[in-house]
Amino acid sequence: MESADAVIVGGGIMGCALAYQLSRRKVDVLLLERATLGSQSTGKCAGGVRQQFSSEGNVRLQKMSVGMLERFDEEIGHPADFRQLGYLFLLTQPQQVEDFRHNMAMWHRIGLTEARWVDPMEAARMVPILNVEDVLGCTFCPTDGIASPADVTSGYAAAARRLGARLKEGVAITGIEVASGRVQGVRTTTGDVATRLVFDCAGAWAASIGRMAGLEIPVLPYRRHIAVTGAFPAVPRTNPMTVDFQTSLYFHPEGDGVLIGMSDREEPPGYVTDVNWDFLEKVFAQAARRAPALAGAGLKTAWAGLYEVTPDHQAILGPIPELEGFWCAAGFSGHGFMQAPAAALLLTQLLLDQASEIDISSFAFERFARGALVKERNVI
Ligand SMILES: Cc1cc2nc3c(=O)[nH]c(=O)nc-3n(C[C@H](O)[C@H](O)[C@H](O)COP(=O)(O)OP(=O)(O)OC[C@H]3O[C@@H](n4cnc5c(N)ncnc54)[C@H](O)[C@@H]3O)c2cc1C
């Protein structure tokens, strides 16, 4: 029977980054992906990388990820296409301005000193197509930006393979063997594998992997849309990622066009990823209100993928105490591409050194039993 020190379920950004970090520390890794590497949420994502969160844990994690993406090419030998265009949050409600004042104080206290307030006039100079008449204030962090999900994922996957990790596509996990209160192996579509350590990196499907071991992992799938326009010179390649916080509309330059996204906050959870064209019309209507010139942009392509959402919009990172040998790295709630680099390194440290250089206890599964949930509020 095949065996491995650790089996990683899922070959999105999280599984591939973790395969790399564990292999670097000489752990014998088998990663199993039922489709192809990076083809699910990771391949559908907008590539946004930001540090402007409301919870301190997320800011610290993200500062680390940003540093890792800045050095990605040098460390991994593959470009990340990380372009630090900055993220500009547009705030239109007095309560948002109040909340972001607290955020800004926290950001500065923990070292995100480059984040700053921008008034509506300056925002309009930074992003000339904006309508800022109802904007009360904005925050901007110049070290935020966008990177390439395909490059980062394939870079980690290739580096993991060079270090000896086995990454297999087209193999699904169908069961988890549990005996004597611990993980003993996994069942797959190509046979059984003996292992005493399973990492659930199955993104929007993380709950189904938990159920195979009798665990309730609280992650629900939510459809999210993206549209990309044809060539649109009014949004140059240097345009910051711009977020209309009230509606969750965001846009950033993509090739010679513009990538536009917005959450449908009315839609219940589900696994459907067909494009809802009626909803896309709403996205373009909101885009035209916030940036009127976008009304004239032609649609080049559109798609939908899944967010993997937890009750507090924070990831679940670390061991699940109910079952020895079962670890979780999922539930990123729409921030997994940017969080995976740091999450993979910190989880590897927690496993092998019993402590991580940044405290990730706020992401521990135990928080759900304690009812100690602190919602991440900067969710788009
Ligand atoms: C439209 C959209 C925009 C987004 N924008 C951003 C953004 O700007 N920035 C950001 O950080 N994040 C963004 N996200 C979120 C981000 O895409 C996810 O948080 C991230 O990709 C999660 O990575 P993952 O590896 O955990 O999951 P995935 O990439 O979904 O990987 C999980 C893998 O597990 C596999 N799997 C499931 N079940 C099994 C099984 N039984 N056996 C084997 N394999 C299995 C799946 O096939 C899948 O490939 C966006 C998401 C969407 C949909």
The ligand as a MOL file (V3000), in Angstrom:
LIG
                    3D

  0  0  0     0  0            999 V3000
M  V30 BEGIN CTAB
M  V30 COUNTS 53 58 0 0 0
M  V30 BEGIN ATOM
M  V30 1 C -14.5170 35.1710 -7.9210 0
M  V30 2 C -13.5140 34.9880 -6.8340 0
M  V30 3 C -12.6050 36.0160 -6.5480 0
M  V30 4 C -11.6610 35.8490 -5.5350 0
M  V30 5 N -10.7330 36.8390 -5.3240 0
M  V30 6 C -9.7710 36.6590 -4.4010 0
M  V30 7 C -8.7470 37.6140 -4.2400 0
M  V30 8 O -8.7270 38.6540 -4.9090 0
M  V30 9 N -7.7770 37.3680 -3.3260 0
M  V30 10 C -7.7780 36.2410 -2.5590 0
M  V30 11 O -6.8970 36.0740 -1.7130 0
M  V30 12 N -8.7200 35.3110 -2.7130 0
M  V30 13 C -9.7190 35.4840 -3.6060 0
M  V30 14 N -10.6830 34.5360 -3.7670 0
M  V30 15 C -10.6940 33.3980 -2.8520 0
M  V30 16 C -9.6570 32.3900 -3.2470 0
M  V30 17 O -9.8560 32.0070 -4.5710 0
M  V30 18 C -9.7510 31.1770 -2.3150 0
M  V30 19 O -9.7960 31.5950 -0.9610 0
M  V30 20 C -8.5320 30.2740 -2.5040 0
M  V30 21 O -8.3350 29.9870 -3.8600 0
M  V30 22 C -8.7130 29.0080 -1.7110 0
M  V30 23 O -7.6720 28.1360 -2.0720 0
M  V30 24 P -7.7770 26.6250 -1.6690 0
M  V30 25 O -6.5360 25.9660 -2.1230 0
M  V30 26 O -8.1370 26.5490 -0.2300 0
M  V30 27 O -9.0790 26.1030 -2.4710 0
M  V30 28 P -9.2420 25.5830 -3.9880 0
M  V30 29 O -8.4240 26.3610 -4.9350 0
M  V30 30 O -10.6990 25.4700 -4.2760 0
M  V30 31 O -8.6100 24.1500 -3.8950 0
M  V30 32 C -9.2680 23.1030 -3.2170 0
M  V30 33 C -9.0940 21.8650 -4.0670 0
M  V30 34 O -9.5950 20.7250 -3.3750 0
M  V30 35 C -10.0000 19.8060 -4.3530 0
M  V30 36 N -10.8580 18.7800 -3.7590 0
M  V30 37 C -12.0870 18.9400 -3.2120 0
M  V30 38 N -12.5430 17.7610 -2.7660 0
M  V30 39 C -11.5740 16.8390 -3.0130 0
M  V30 40 C -11.4620 15.4320 -2.7850 0
M  V30 41 N -12.4660 14.7250 -2.2160 0
M  V30 42 N -10.3360 14.7980 -3.1690 0
M  V30 43 C -9.3150 15.4950 -3.7490 0
M  V30 44 N -9.3860 16.8290 -4.0120 0
M  V30 45 C -10.4980 17.4810 -3.6400 0
M  V30 46 C -10.7350 20.6850 -5.3810 0
M  V30 47 O -10.8210 20.0440 -6.6360 0
M  V30 48 C -9.8660 21.9330 -5.3730 0
M  V30 49 O -8.9490 21.9680 -6.4470 0
M  V30 50 C -11.6220 34.6550 -4.7780 0
M  V30 51 C -12.5200 33.6220 -5.0670 0
M  V30 52 C -13.4570 33.7810 -6.0840 0
M  V30 53 C -14.4010 32.6550 -6.3940 0
M  V30 END ATOM
M  V30 BEGIN BOND
M  V30 1 1 1 2
M  V30 2 1 2 3
M  V30 3 2 2 52
M  V30 4 2 3 4
M  V30 5 1 4 5
M  V30 6 1 4 50
M  V30 7 2 5 6
M  V30 8 1 6 7
M  V30 9 1 6 13
M  V30 10 2 7 8
M  V30 11 1 7 9
M  V30 12 1 9 10
M  V30 13 2 10 11
M  V30 14 1 10 12
M  V30 15 2 12 13
M  V30 16 1 13 14
M  V30 17 1 14 15
M  V30 18 1 14 50
M  V30 19 1 15 16
M  V30 20 1 16 17
M  V30 21 1 16 18
M  V30 22 1 18 19
M  V30 23 1 18 20
M  V30 24 1 20 21
M  V30 25 1 20 22
M  V30 26 1 22 23
M  V30 27 1 23 24
M  V30 28 2 24 25
M  V30 29 1 24 26
M  V30 30 1 24 27
M  V30 31 1 27 28
M  V30 32 2 28 29
M  V30 33 1 28 30
M  V30 34 1 28 31
M  V30 35 1 31 32
M  V30 36 1 32 33
M  V30 37 1 33 34
M  V30 38 1 33 48
M  V30 39 1 34 35
M  V30 40 1 35 36
M  V30 41 1 35 46
M  V30 42 1 36 37
M  V30 43 1 36 45
M  V30 44 2 37 38
M  V30 45 1 38 39
M  V30 46 1 39 40
M  V30 47 2 39 45
M  V30 48 1 40 41
M  V30 49 2 40 42
M  V30 50 1 42 43
M  V30 51 2 43 44
M  V30 52 1 44 45
M  V30 53 1 46 47
M  V30 54 1 46 48
M  V30 55 1 48 49
M  V30 56 2 50 51
M  V30 57 1 51 52
M  V30 58 1 52 53
M  V30 END BOND
M  V30 END CTAB
M  END
